[in-house]
Amino acid sequence: MDFIQNEIKEIKKLLLALNIQQKEILTIEEASEFLGLSTSRLYKMTSNKEIPHYKPGGKKIYLKRPELEQWITGSRVSTDDDCTLKIDDYLSKPLEN
């Protein structure tokens, strides 16, 4: 009986992974499963702006799977310093009339 229960758990896990692979927009829980990170770690990463994410309405967090894949393979994380540099660059441009 334990063998069957373990097999069912494994099938559920595979179906969840397949479902995640087919979705473009992921919840924090799905992204956590996709990345192999705890949800608390992922919340901390979004709070620190270490990973691209979306907060429509300012509450629930969503992540785009293609952006997560790019983040994983490219190791490119937009930091607060990057944003500051972009702002500084924008502000240093002369005003156009």
VENTA-V557751 format. One record per backbone hydrogen bond with DSSP energy under -0.5 kcal/mol. NH is the residue of the N-H (numbers start at 1). CO is the residue of the C=O. E is the energy in kcal/mol with one decimal. If there is no record, write none. Layout:
# VENTA-V557751
NH_CO_E + NH_CO_E
This chain:
# VENTA-V557751
5_1_-2.2 + 6_2_-2.5 + 7_3_-2.2 + 8_4_-2.5 + 9_5_-2.2 + 10_6_-2.1 + 11_7_-2.4 + 12_8_-2.5 + 13_9_-2.3 + 14_10_-2.3 + 15_11_-2.4 + 16_12_-2.3 + 17_13_-2.2 + 18_14_-2.3 + 19_15_-2.4 + 20_16_-2.4 + 21_17_-2.0 + 22_18_-1.0 + 22_19_-0.6 + 23_19_-0.8 + 23_20_-0.8 + 26_24_-0.5 + 26_63_-3.6 + 28_61_-0.7 + 31_27_-2.8 + 32_28_-2.1 + 33_29_-2.0 + 34_30_-2.7 + 35_31_-2.8 + 36_32_-1.5 + 37_32_-1.7 + 42_38_-2.2 + 43_39_-2.8 + 44_40_-2.0 + 45_41_-2.3 + 46_42_-2.3 + 47_43_-2.4 + 48_44_-2.1 + 49_46_-1.1 + 50_45_-3.2 + 51_45_-0.7 + 54_62_-2.8 + 58_55_-2.3 + 59_56_-0.8 + 62_54_-2.7 + 63_26_-2.4 + 65_24_-3.2 + 65_63_-0.5 + 68_64_-2.1 + 69_65_-2.7 + 70_66_-2.2 + 71_67_-2.5 + 72_68_-2.5 + 73_69_-2.6 + 74_70_-2.9 + 75_71_-1.5 + 77_75_-0.7 + 79_77_-0.6 + 83_79_-1.9 + 84_80_-2.5 + 85_81_-2.7 + 86_82_-2.4 + 87_83_-2.5 + 88_84_-3.0 + 89_85_-2.7 + 90_86_-2.4 + 91_87_-2.9 + 92_88_-1.6 + 93_89_-0.6 + 93_90_-1.0
